[in-house]
Every structure is written in structure tokens, then in C-alpha cells.
Amino acid sequence: MARGVNSISNRILHRRSVRRWEKLAALADGLDLAALRLLRGRARQLRQHLDKVLHVAEGRLTLPLIGSNAFQKPLYSDWAYRPEMWRGPMGTPGRAAVETKSEFGEEVTVFHDCRISELTVRQVRNTRESDLAPFGLRMDVFRFDGSFLSLVIELPSSSVDGLKRKHLVRMTTVVEMEKPLEIFARLNVQHGPNKEQIVRELPLDQDEVVVEFDLAYTKMNEKRVDRMWVDLVFENPEMSQVILRDVNFSRRPRAEV
């Protein structure tokens, strides 16, 4: 396919097309309105295809590579995962006036109790040299008349396969904030009709934030575990911007004493 794109005939056609649109652009100021309207329609049709090519090319050629699940894992980890929001492009990259229970893909859901939503959520492409995740998630909060804002991350079924009370579950995230604010992570483990919760405050005085949840302090029934998810809770988020450059998870058995 690369040879076809770079064939002599394609190069000639491309040069002719560029010259044609250069001439049309130069003539645009002097065209009557009917001709200009027709030219605008053709230009928009062409731009639609050009934008698609640029979007795909920039996504695939920019580092880190789309789909990357590479990140540093603790020694003896038996499960590790980067959610799809930070791994690959979403069908809907962003929304404004986000309503509560809005879903972004199959794993991320936003919850809040605002009467009027002035919350914007958008997936952004990571391009910094230090970034390991291909994508990040940006939240812009303007006026906030609610009492809570949380981001729920559903973990896959593989996260609870063989899950034991001897496990430590680690969450690693890279956070950028416009102004200081508190963020809490709450691990939820569903076992039968019961649910265990462990809450940790994110230490936001470092670039890469790591929190661990020790399941030894729960009453989890190992034989009935069927689901695990994490709530990220943002305290007093009004007039702030938060970018989660990466969120990833891993688990490992605690060292035997």
C-alpha cells in the first residue's frame, strides 16, 4: 500500500491537485456568491477527508503508541491493567455540560449532583516525553453547585480472578492541576451481596502518584468476589482543571512473613 501512495502517478495527481486548489484559493475573493458557495461545499467535503487522515496519522504516529499498556509494575505482580480511556481513542472524545451517569466508553462513568452542569470532560492525546499512556482525561469545572464529583473506573473481570485477601492493589496516576485540590481514591470490591471499601487520599505533592489498598484489612469473602471498581472523588472542584495523564492498576500478593 505504501508503494501505491508514493507511486509516480499518485505524486503527479497530488501536485496537480495542490496547484488547482492554490489557484482556486487565489480566485476566491473575486468569485460571485453562487460560485463561492459551490466552492465552499467542495472545500468542506475535501476537508472532511483530510481531517480524518490527519486525525488517524497523528494518533498512530505520535508517541506513546496507541494501545500501549506499558508501565512500571511492582515485582511479583500477577495482574496489571491500563483502562481504555488512557489506552486508546474514544468514539466520543469529549462532552460539555456533562450530566451525571455519563459514560465514556465501557469503563469510565462521571457522577455528580449538580442542578446545572458546567463540567466538560475530554480525552486528550499525550505527547510529552515523560508520558507512558497514549491518552489522558481532562476535566474542566466552572461553576459547581453540587456536593460531590466522582469518576468511576470499572475494572475488568480479570482483576478479581484469583483475588485474595493477601493481595495489595496498587493505583498509579499522573495528575496535573490548575490549583490545589484534594482527590480521594476509593477501592470497591463486590463479594456476593456485600461490598468492601478502602479509601486513600492521593498524595499530590509528586508527579507520579501511587496509592495501595491492602485487602487484608477487609472482610472480603474470597470465594464470592465478582467485581472491582475505583471511585476518584474530587473535593471542591469549582473553577478548576484536572488532567489525569495516566491511570493504571496492578496487584501483587503480600510478602509472606
C-alpha positions as a Markdown table, in Angstrom:
| # | Residue | x | y | z |
|---|---|---|---|---|
| 1 | Met | 0.0 | 0.0 | 0.0 |
| 2 | Ala | 2.9 | 2.4 | 0.8 |
| 3 | Arg | 4.2 | 1.9 | -2.7 |
| 4 | Gly | 0.8 | 2.9 | -4.1 |
| 5 | Val | 0.6 | 6.1 | -2.1 |
| 6 | Asn | 4.1 | 7.0 | -3.2 |
| 7 | Ser | 3.8 | 5.9 | -6.8 |
| 8 | Ile | 4.7 | 8.2 | -9.6 |
| 9 | Ser | 1.1 | 8.6 | -10.8 |
| 10 | Asn | -0.1 | 9.4 | -7.3 |
| 11 | Arg | 2.7 | 12.0 | -6.8 |
| 12 | Ile | 1.7 | 13.7 | -10.2 |
| 13 | Leu | -2.0 | 13.7 | -9.2 |
| 14 | His | -1.2 | 15.2 | -5.8 |
| 15 | Arg | 0.9 | 18.0 | -7.3 |
| 16 | Arg | -1.9 | 18.8 | -9.8 |
| 17 | Ser | -4.5 | 18.9 | -7.0 |
| 18 | Val | -2.4 | 21.2 | -4.9 |
| 19 | Arg | -1.8 | 23.6 | -7.8 |
| 20 | Arg | -5.6 | 23.5 | -8.6 |
| 21 | Trp | -6.6 | 24.5 | -5.0 |
| 22 | Glu | -3.9 | 27.1 | -4.9 |
| 23 | Lys | -5.4 | 28.8 | -7.9 |
| 24 | Leu | -9.0 | 28.4 | -6.5 |
| 25 | Ala | -7.9 | 30.0 | -3.2 |
| 26 | Ala | -6.3 | 32.9 | -5.1 |
| 27 | Leu | -9.6 | 33.4 | -7.1 |
| 28 | Ala | -11.9 | 33.1 | -4.1 |
| 29 | Asp | -12.1 | 36.9 | -3.3 |
| 30 | Gly | -13.3 | 37.7 | -6.8 |
| 31 | Leu | -15.9 | 34.9 | -7.2 |
| 32 | Asp | -19.6 | 35.7 | -7.3 |
| 33 | Leu | -21.6 | 34.4 | -4.3 |
| 34 | Ala | -23.1 | 31.4 | -6.2 |
| 35 | Ala | -19.7 | 30.2 | -7.3 |
| 36 | Leu | -18.2 | 30.8 | -3.9 |
| 37 | Arg | -21.0 | 28.8 | -2.3 |
| 38 | Leu | -20.3 | 25.9 | -4.6 |
| 39 | Leu | -16.5 | 26.1 | -4.0 |
| 40 | Arg | -17.1 | 26.2 | -0.2 |
| 41 | Gly | -19.1 | 23.0 | -0.4 |
| 42 | Arg | -16.4 | 21.2 | -2.3 |
| 43 | Ala | -13.7 | 22.5 | 0.1 |
| 44 | Arg | -15.7 | 21.3 | 3.1 |
| 45 | Gln | -16.1 | 17.9 | 1.5 |
| 46 | Leu | -12.4 | 17.7 | 0.9 |
| 47 | Arg | -11.5 | 18.9 | 4.4 |
| 48 | Gln | -13.6 | 16.2 | 5.9 |
| 49 | His | -11.4 | 13.5 | 4.3 |
| 50 | Leu | -8.2 | 15.5 | 5.1 |
| 51 | Asp | -9.1 | 15.9 | 8.7 |
| 52 | Lys | -9.8 | 12.1 | 9.0 |
| 53 | Val | -6.4 | 11.3 | 7.5 |
| 54 | Leu | -4.6 | 13.8 | 9.8 |
| 55 | His | -6.5 | 12.5 | 12.9 |
| 56 | Val | -5.6 | 8.9 | 12.2 |
| 57 | Ala | -2.0 | 9.7 | 11.2 |
| 58 | Glu | -1.3 | 12.0 | 14.2 |
| 59 | Gly | -2.8 | 9.4 | 16.6 |
| 60 | Arg | -0.8 | 6.5 | 15.2 |
| 61 | Leu | 2.5 | 8.3 | 14.6 |
| 62 | Thr | 2.6 | 10.3 | 17.9 |
| 63 | Leu | 4.3 | 8.7 | 20.9 |
| 64 | Pro | 3.4 | 7.0 | 23.1 |
| 65 | Leu | 1.8 | 4.5 | 20.7 |
| 66 | Ile | -1.9 | 4.0 | 20.8 |
| 67 | Gly | -2.9 | 0.8 | 22.7 |
| 68 | Ser | 0.2 | 0.9 | 24.9 |
| 69 | Asn | -0.2 | -1.0 | 28.2 |
| 70 | Ala | 3.4 | -0.3 | 29.2 |
| 71 | Phe | 4.1 | 1.0 | 32.7 |
| 72 | Gln | 6.2 | 0.1 | 35.6 |
| 73 | Lys | 4.8 | -2.8 | 37.7 |
| 74 | Pro | 5.8 | -3.9 | 41.2 |
| 75 | Leu | 7.8 | -7.0 | 41.5 |
| 76 | Tyr | 5.7 | -10.2 | 41.5 |
| 77 | Ser | 2.6 | -8.5 | 40.1 |
| 78 | Asp | 0.1 | -11.1 | 38.9 |
| 79 | Trp | -2.3 | -8.6 | 37.2 |
| 80 | Ala | -1.8 | -5.2 | 35.6 |
| 81 | Tyr | -4.1 | -3.0 | 33.6 |
| 82 | Arg | -4.5 | 0.4 | 32.0 |
| 83 | Pro | -8.2 | 1.3 | 31.3 |
| 84 | Glu | -9.2 | 2.0 | 27.7 |
| 85 | Met | -9.7 | 5.8 | 28.4 |
| 86 | Trp | -5.9 | 6.1 | 28.8 |
| 87 | Arg | -5.0 | 3.4 | 26.3 |
| 88 | Gly | -7.0 | 4.1 | 23.1 |
| 89 | Pro | -9.2 | 6.7 | 21.3 |
| 90 | Met | -12.8 | 7.0 | 22.5 |
| 91 | Gly | -15.6 | 7.1 | 19.9 |
| 92 | Thr | -16.8 | 10.4 | 21.6 |
| 93 | Pro | -13.6 | 12.2 | 22.7 |
| 94 | Gly | -15.4 | 14.9 | 24.7 |
| 95 | Arg | -18.6 | 16.3 | 26.0 |
| 96 | Ala | -19.7 | 19.6 | 27.5 |
| 97 | Ala | -22.4 | 20.1 | 30.2 |
| 98 | Val | -21.8 | 16.5 | 31.3 |
| 99 | Glu | -24.8 | 15.0 | 33.0 |
| 100 | Thr | -24.4 | 12.6 | 35.9 |
| 101 | Lys | -24.0 | 8.9 | 35.0 |
| 102 | Ser | -22.5 | 10.0 | 31.6 |
| 103 | Glu | -20.4 | 7.1 | 30.3 |
| 104 | Phe | -17.1 | 7.4 | 28.4 |
| 105 | Gly | -16.5 | 4.0 | 26.8 |
| 106 | Glu | -17.4 | 0.9 | 28.9 |
| 107 | Glu | -15.2 | 1.6 | 31.9 |
| 108 | Val | -15.5 | 5.3 | 32.9 |
| 109 | Thr | -18.6 | 7.0 | 34.3 |
| 110 | Val | -19.0 | 10.5 | 35.7 |
| 111 | Phe | -21.2 | 11.1 | 38.7 |
| 112 | His | -22.3 | 14.4 | 40.3 |
| 113 | Asp | -25.3 | 16.0 | 41.9 |
| 114 | Cys | -25.2 | 19.5 | 40.2 |
| 115 | Arg | -28.5 | 21.0 | 39.2 |
| 116 | Ile | -26.8 | 22.8 | 36.3 |
| 117 | Ser | -23.8 | 21.1 | 34.9 |
| 118 | Glu | -20.8 | 23.3 | 33.9 |
| 119 | Leu | -18.5 | 20.3 | 33.6 |
| 120 | Thr | -16.5 | 19.5 | 30.5 |
| 121 | Val | -14.8 | 16.1 | 30.0 |
| 122 | Arg | -12.4 | 15.4 | 27.1 |
| 123 | Gln | -9.9 | 12.8 | 26.1 |
| 124 | Val | -6.6 | 14.4 | 25.2 |
| 125 | Arg | -3.5 | 12.9 | 23.4 |
| 126 | Asn | -0.4 | 12.7 | 25.5 |
| 127 | Thr | 2.7 | 13.9 | 23.7 |
| 128 | Arg | 5.2 | 14.7 | 26.5 |
| 129 | Glu | 8.5 | 12.8 | 26.6 |
| 130 | Ser | 7.7 | 11.6 | 30.1 |
| 131 | Asp | 4.2 | 10.2 | 29.2 |
| 132 | Leu | 3.8 | 6.4 | 29.1 |
| 133 | Ala | 0.0 | 6.4 | 28.5 |
| 134 | Pro | -1.1 | 7.4 | 24.9 |
| 135 | Phe | -4.1 | 9.4 | 26.2 |
| 136 | Gly | -5.2 | 11.4 | 29.2 |
| 137 | Leu | -8.5 | 12.7 | 30.6 |
| 138 | Arg | -9.1 | 16.4 | 31.1 |
| 139 | Met | -11.9 | 17.7 | 33.3 |
| 140 | Asp | -12.8 | 21.5 | 33.3 |
| 141 | Val | -15.1 | 22.5 | 36.1 |
| 142 | Phe | -16.6 | 26.0 | 36.1 |
| 143 | Arg | -19.5 | 26.9 | 38.4 |
| 144 | Phe | -20.2 | 23.9 | 40.7 |
| 145 | Asp | -23.4 | 23.9 | 42.7 |
| 146 | Gly | -23.3 | 20.2 | 43.8 |
| 147 | Ser | -21.8 | 18.4 | 46.8 |
| 148 | Phe | -19.8 | 15.8 | 45.0 |
| 149 | Leu | -18.0 | 14.9 | 41.8 |
| 150 | Ser | -16.6 | 11.5 | 41.1 |
| 151 | Leu | -15.1 | 9.5 | 38.3 |
| 152 | Val | -15.9 | 5.8 | 38.5 |
| 153 | Ile | -13.4 | 3.4 | 36.8 |
| 154 | Glu | -14.8 | -0.2 | 36.3 |
| 155 | Leu | -12.1 | -2.8 | 36.3 |
| 156 | Pro | -12.3 | -5.9 | 34.1 |
| 157 | Ser | -13.2 | -9.3 | 35.4 |
| 158 | Ser | -9.6 | -10.4 | 35.2 |
| 159 | Ser | -8.9 | -8.0 | 38.1 |
| 160 | Val | -10.8 | -10.3 | 40.5 |
| 161 | Asp | -9.7 | -13.7 | 39.1 |
| 162 | Gly | -7.9 | -15.4 | 41.9 |
| 163 | Leu | -8.2 | -12.3 | 44.1 |
| 164 | Lys | -7.3 | -13.0 | 47.8 |
| 165 | Arg | -7.1 | -11.0 | 51.0 |
| 166 | Lys | -3.3 | -11.3 | 50.8 |
| 167 | His | -3.3 | -9.1 | 47.7 |
| 168 | Leu | -2.2 | -5.4 | 47.6 |
| 169 | Val | -3.9 | -3.5 | 44.8 |
| 170 | Arg | -2.0 | -0.5 | 43.5 |
| 171 | Met | -3.2 | 2.5 | 41.6 |
| 172 | Thr | -0.7 | 4.8 | 39.9 |
| 173 | Thr | -1.7 | 8.1 | 38.3 |
| 174 | Val | -0.1 | 11.2 | 36.9 |
| 175 | Val | -2.1 | 14.3 | 37.7 |
| 176 | Glu | -1.9 | 17.9 | 36.6 |
| 177 | Met | -4.0 | 20.6 | 38.3 |
| 178 | Glu | -4.6 | 24.3 | 37.9 |
| 179 | Lys | -5.0 | 24.8 | 41.6 |
| 180 | Pro | -4.5 | 22.6 | 44.6 |
| 181 | Leu | -7.4 | 20.3 | 45.4 |
| 182 | Glu | -8.0 | 17.1 | 47.3 |
| 183 | Ile | -8.6 | 13.8 | 45.4 |
| 184 | Phe | -9.6 | 10.6 | 47.1 |
| 185 | Ala | -9.5 | 7.1 | 45.7 |
| 186 | Arg | -12.0 | 4.5 | 46.9 |
| 187 | Leu | -11.5 | 0.9 | 46.0 |
| 188 | Asn | -14.7 | -1.1 | 45.9 |
| 189 | Val | -14.8 | -4.9 | 46.0 |
| 190 | Gln | -18.2 | -6.7 | 45.5 |
| 191 | His | -18.5 | -10.1 | 47.0 |
| 192 | Gly | -21.9 | -11.6 | 46.8 |
| 193 | Pro | -24.4 | -9.1 | 48.3 |
| 194 | Asn | -21.7 | -7.4 | 50.3 |
| 195 | Lys | -19.2 | -4.7 | 49.4 |
| 196 | Glu | -15.8 | -3.8 | 50.9 |
| 197 | Gln | -14.4 | -0.3 | 50.6 |
| 198 | Ile | -10.9 | 1.2 | 51.2 |
| 199 | Val | -10.3 | 4.9 | 50.9 |
| 200 | Arg | -6.9 | 6.6 | 50.3 |
| 201 | Glu | -6.1 | 10.2 | 49.7 |
| 202 | Leu | -3.9 | 10.9 | 46.7 |
| 203 | Pro | -0.6 | 12.5 | 47.8 |
| 204 | Leu | -0.5 | 15.2 | 45.1 |
| 205 | Asp | 3.0 | 16.6 | 46.0 |
| 206 | Gln | 4.7 | 14.3 | 43.5 |
| 207 | Asp | 4.5 | 13.9 | 39.7 |
| 208 | Glu | 3.6 | 10.2 | 39.8 |
| 209 | Val | 1.0 | 9.4 | 42.5 |
| 210 | Val | 0.9 | 5.9 | 43.9 |
| 211 | Val | -1.7 | 4.6 | 46.4 |
| 212 | Glu | -2.1 | 1.0 | 47.6 |
| 213 | Phe | -5.1 | -0.8 | 49.0 |
| 214 | Asp | -4.4 | -3.7 | 51.4 |
| 215 | Leu | -7.2 | -6.3 | 51.2 |
| 216 | Ala | -6.0 | -7.9 | 54.5 |
| 217 | Tyr | -8.0 | -5.2 | 56.3 |
| 218 | Thr | -11.3 | -6.2 | 54.7 |
| 219 | Lys | -13.8 | -8.9 | 55.4 |
| 220 | Met | -13.8 | -10.0 | 51.7 |
| 221 | Asn | -15.2 | -13.4 | 51.0 |
| 222 | Glu | -12.6 | -14.7 | 48.6 |
| 223 | Lys | -15.0 | -17.4 | 47.1 |
| 224 | Arg | -17.7 | -14.8 | 46.2 |
| 225 | Val | -15.7 | -11.9 | 44.7 |
| 226 | Asp | -17.2 | -10.9 | 41.4 |
| 227 | Arg | -16.5 | -7.2 | 40.7 |
| 228 | Met | -14.0 | -4.4 | 41.5 |
| 229 | Trp | -14.0 | -0.7 | 40.7 |
| 230 | Val | -12.5 | 2.5 | 41.8 |
| 231 | Asp | -14.1 | 5.9 | 42.6 |
| 232 | Leu | -12.0 | 9.0 | 42.2 |
| 233 | Val | -13.6 | 11.7 | 44.3 |
| 234 | Phe | -12.8 | 15.4 | 43.7 |
| 235 | Glu | -13.3 | 17.8 | 46.6 |
| 236 | Asn | -14.4 | 21.4 | 45.9 |
| 237 | Pro | -13.6 | 21.2 | 42.2 |
| 238 | Glu | -15.2 | 24.6 | 41.2 |
| 239 | Met | -13.2 | 26.7 | 38.8 |
| 240 | Ser | -10.5 | 24.1 | 38.2 |
| 241 | Gln | -9.0 | 22.0 | 35.6 |
| 242 | Val | -7.7 | 18.5 | 36.3 |
| 243 | Ile | -5.8 | 16.3 | 33.8 |
| 244 | Leu | -5.2 | 12.7 | 34.5 |
| 245 | Arg | -2.3 | 11.9 | 32.2 |
| 246 | Asp | -2.3 | 8.3 | 33.2 |
| 247 | Val | -4.3 | 5.9 | 35.5 |
| 248 | Asn | -3.2 | 2.3 | 35.8 |
| 249 | Phe | -3.6 | -0.6 | 38.2 |
| 250 | Ser | -1.7 | -3.7 | 39.3 |
| 251 | Arg | -1.9 | -6.2 | 42.1 |
| 252 | Arg | 0.6 | -8.4 | 43.9 |
| 253 | Pro | 0.5 | -10.8 | 46.8 |
| 254 | Arg | 1.9 | -9.5 | 50.0 |
| 255 | Ala | 5.2 | -11.0 | 51.0 |
| 256 | Glu | 4.9 | -13.9 | 53.4 |
| 257 | Val | 6.2 | -13.2 | 56.9 |
